[in-house]
Each structure stands twice: as structure tokens, then as C-alpha cells.
Amino acid sequence: MYASFVTQRCNSASTRAWASKCSGNSSTEAIDVVRSVVIGTRCIIGAWAEFFSLAQASSDSVCAYISQCRAKANECGFRCPECQCPLEEYMLSKKIVMGLRDRNMKAGVLRCFPRLESFSEIVRVCEIFEAAEKASDQPSSYVASVGVGDTLPPPVMAPHHEVAAAGPRAGLADKEKPAKTESAGTQAVPSSGI
């Protein structure tokens, strides 16, 4: 239908090529073909808008959501304006976490975030949370309390100087014992999970 209309209006070779591409297509597909020829490549601002507004749908698994984010990031072509180094992994690592639909999963991943050094580690933690939630059939608030961080690399930040001065602890029993300080005498040291 659209192909015959276009052919009647113009007789150039490009119009006939469009008509052959559009014949038999739905109106949406025909418009997309014409748009791709007329407008050319996609506007980068539109790709950025879609990337930044993307969020995990209720029907999407973490893997499906990450795949969508990766595809949108590829369209965006994120690069450092000064040195032109690719920034795709950096942008993806932030976007993946902030677009998670489950707030408890997001909070759990954010708690691990200072220790996560790469995009693949962030993906792995998201997948661990999702798998643990499915396996336990519990809400992610329960899963967030599971010791997921045990398999992660040590924190990047150094411990507080008072914690470092106390030295390694022998076991859980030592965490409950009071610690002596010079000025305050004996006081309980709360277990902070550090």
C-alpha cells in the first residue's frame, strides 16, 4: 500500500528501492525503513535517553535486563571526551545497579559495591542475589541478609586505623569479648562485620 503511494509520487531510483523494501511490510516497518534512509543513523542523544531511562521490567530476569543495557550502551558509544577511551563498562556498572526493579536487591548490591572492581563482578553479584531469591522462594529482604560477600574480594578501602591496630581476630568468640582502651578502660566492641 505505502510502496505504491511512494512510487506514484516520485519516479527516482531511490524511491523504487524504498518501495521494494516497504512492499508487504506493516505501516510501522515501512515508516522505519523510510526513516532509516531519510534520517540516517540514529541520533546519539536518543540512544542516551533510552539508556538512562531503561529499567528492569517486572518480567525481565537480571540477565535479560543486563543484555538490554549492554545493547543500549553499544548504541551510545560512551567515550572519554579527553582521551577517547571507551567508558561502556563504567557506565554499565552504574546503570545496571540503579535500574534494578527490586529495591532490596539493589540495596544488597550497593552494600557490596565498594568491593566490586569490574562490571563482571557486579553482574555476578546481581545473579547471585537473583539465584538465591529464586532458590529460597523468599523476598529479597531475606536474601540480602545472606552472606553473599563471603566470596567477594577483600574491600578496596583500608580498615579504620583503630580496627587495624587491634590486629586479626581469632574467631567469633573474640568479637564478643570486651576490648581494653587506654582512656575508657574496658568497653564492648560491636561486631561491625569488618
C-alpha positions as CSV (number, residue, x, y, z in Angstrom):
1,M,0.0,0.0,0.0
2,Y,2.7,2.5,1.1
3,A,5.0,1.3,-1.6
4,S,2.6,2.1,-4.4
5,F,1.9,5.5,-2.9
6,V,5.6,6.4,-2.8
7,T,6.1,5.1,-6.4
8,Q,3.3,7.2,-7.7
9,R,4.6,10.4,-6.1
10,C,8.3,10.1,-7.3
11,N,9.9,8.0,-10.0
12,S,13.5,8.2,-8.9
13,A,15.6,5.0,-8.5
14,S,15.9,5.5,-4.7
15,T,12.1,5.7,-4.4
16,R,11.7,2.4,-6.3
17,A,14.3,0.9,-3.9
18,W,12.4,2.1,-0.9
19,A,9.2,0.8,-2.4
20,S,10.7,-2.7,-2.9
21,K,11.8,-2.7,0.8
22,C,8.5,-1.4,2.0
23,S,6.2,-3.7,0.0
24,G,4.5,-6.3,2.2
25,N,5.6,-4.6,5.4
26,S,3.3,-3.2,8.1
27,S,3.0,0.6,8.2
28,T,5.4,0.7,11.2
29,E,8.0,-1.3,9.4
30,A,7.6,0.8,6.2
31,I,8.0,4.0,8.2
32,D,11.1,2.6,9.9
33,V,12.7,1.8,6.6
34,V,11.9,5.3,5.2
35,R,13.1,6.9,8.5
36,S,16.4,5.0,8.3
37,V,17.1,6.2,4.8
38,V,15.9,9.8,5.3
39,I,17.3,10.4,8.8
40,G,20.3,8.1,8.5
41,T,22.0,6.8,11.6
42,R,20.3,7.2,14.9
43,C,20.7,10.3,16.9
44,I,23.1,9.7,19.7
45,I,21.0,11.8,22.2
46,G,18.1,9.5,21.6
47,A,20.2,6.5,22.3
48,W,21.5,8.1,25.5
49,A,17.9,8.9,26.6
50,E,16.9,5.3,26.1
51,F,20.0,4.0,28.0
52,F,19.5,6.3,31.0
53,S,15.7,5.7,31.2
54,L,16.0,1.9,30.9
55,A,14.9,0.0,34.0
56,Q,14.3,-3.7,34.7
57,A,10.8,-4.7,33.8
58,S,8.9,-7.0,36.2
59,S,9.0,-9.8,33.6
60,D,12.8,-9.4,33.0
61,S,15.4,-11.6,34.6
62,V,18.7,-9.9,35.6
63,C,20.4,-11.5,32.6
64,A,17.7,-10.1,30.2
65,Y,17.9,-6.7,31.8
66,I,21.7,-6.6,31.6
67,S,21.5,-7.7,27.9
68,Q,19.2,-4.8,27.2
69,C,21.5,-2.4,29.0
70,R,24.5,-3.7,27.1
71,A,22.7,-3.3,23.7
72,K,21.7,0.3,24.6
73,A,25.3,1.1,25.8
74,N,26.7,-0.2,22.5
75,E,24.4,2.3,20.6
76,C,25.6,5.1,22.8
77,G,29.3,4.7,22.2
78,F,30.3,6.1,25.5
79,R,33.9,7.5,25.4
80,C,36.0,9.9,27.4
81,P,36.0,13.3,25.8
82,E,39.7,13.9,26.5
83,C,41.4,10.6,25.6
84,Q,38.6,8.7,23.7
85,C,38.9,5.7,26.0
86,P,35.8,3.5,26.0
87,L,33.6,4.1,29.0
88,E,31.0,1.4,28.3
89,E,31.9,-0.8,31.2
90,Y,32.0,2.1,33.6
91,M,28.5,3.4,32.5
92,L,27.1,-0.1,32.5
93,S,28.3,-0.8,36.1
94,K,26.4,2.2,37.4
95,K,23.3,1.8,35.2
96,I,22.8,-1.9,36.0
97,V,22.6,-1.3,39.7
98,M,20.4,1.8,39.6
99,G,17.9,0.2,37.2
100,L,17.2,-3.0,39.2
101,R,13.5,-3.2,39.9
102,D,13.8,-4.9,43.3
103,R,14.9,-2.3,45.9
104,N,16.2,-4.9,48.3
105,M,18.4,-6.5,45.6
106,K,19.6,-3.0,44.7
107,A,20.4,-2.3,48.3
108,G,22.3,-5.6,48.7
109,V,24.4,-4.9,45.5
110,L,25.1,-1.4,46.7
111,R,26.4,-2.7,50.0
112,C,28.9,-4.8,48.1
113,F,29.7,-2.0,45.6
114,P,32.8,-0.6,47.2
115,R,34.5,-4.1,46.9
116,L,33.4,-4.6,43.3
117,E,36.1,-3.6,40.8
118,S,34.6,-4.6,37.5
119,F,31.4,-4.9,35.6
120,S,31.6,-8.7,35.5
121,E,31.8,-8.7,39.4
122,I,28.7,-6.5,39.6
123,V,26.8,-8.9,37.2
124,R,27.9,-11.9,39.2
125,V,26.6,-10.4,42.5
126,C,23.3,-9.5,40.8
127,E,23.0,-13.1,39.5
128,I,23.8,-14.4,43.0
129,F,21.1,-12.4,44.6
130,E,18.6,-13.4,41.9
131,A,19.5,-17.1,42.2
132,A,19.4,-17.1,46.0
133,E,16.0,-15.4,45.9
134,K,14.6,-18.0,43.5
135,A,16.2,-20.9,45.4
136,S,14.8,-19.8,48.7
137,D,11.4,-18.5,47.5
138,Q,11.9,-15.7,49.9
139,P,11.7,-12.0,49.3
140,S,15.0,-10.4,48.6
141,S,15.0,-8.6,52.0
142,Y,15.7,-12.1,53.4
143,V,18.2,-12.9,50.7
144,A,20.1,-9.6,51.4
145,S,20.9,-10.9,54.9
146,V,22.6,-14.0,53.4
147,G,26.5,-13.8,53.4
148,V,26.9,-13.1,49.7
149,G,30.0,-11.1,50.4
150,D,32.0,-14.1,51.6
151,T,33.1,-15.0,48.1
152,L,34.0,-11.5,47.1
153,P,37.5,-10.0,47.1
154,P,38.6,-8.0,50.2
155,P,37.5,-4.4,50.4
156,V,39.4,-1.9,48.4
157,M,39.3,0.6,51.3
158,A,41.7,0.1,54.2
159,P,40.0,-0.6,57.6
160,H,39.7,2.2,60.1
161,H,43.0,2.8,62.0
162,E,41.5,1.6,65.3
163,V,40.4,-1.7,63.7
164,A,43.7,-2.2,62.0
165,A,45.6,-1.5,65.3
166,A,43.5,-4.2,67.1
167,G,45.0,-6.9,64.8
168,P,43.4,-10.0,63.4
169,R,40.7,-11.6,65.5
170,A,41.0,-15.3,66.4
171,G,37.3,-16.1,65.9
172,L,33.7,-15.1,66.6
173,A,34.2,-15.5,70.3
174,D,36.7,-12.7,70.3
175,K,34.2,-10.3,68.8
176,E,32.0,-10.6,71.8
177,K,34.9,-10.0,74.3
178,P,35.4,-6.5,75.6
179,A,38.4,-4.6,74.3
180,K,40.7,-2.5,76.6
181,T,41.4,1.0,75.6
182,E,43.8,3.4,77.3
183,S,41.3,6.2,78.1
184,A,38.0,4.4,78.7
185,G,39.0,1.2,80.5
186,T,37.0,-1.7,79.2
187,Q,34.2,-1.4,76.7
188,A,32.4,-3.7,74.3
189,V,33.5,-3.7,70.7
190,P,30.4,-4.1,68.5
191,S,30.7,-6.6,65.7
192,S,30.6,-4.5,62.6
193,G,31.2,-7.2,60.0
194,I,34.6,-5.6,59.0
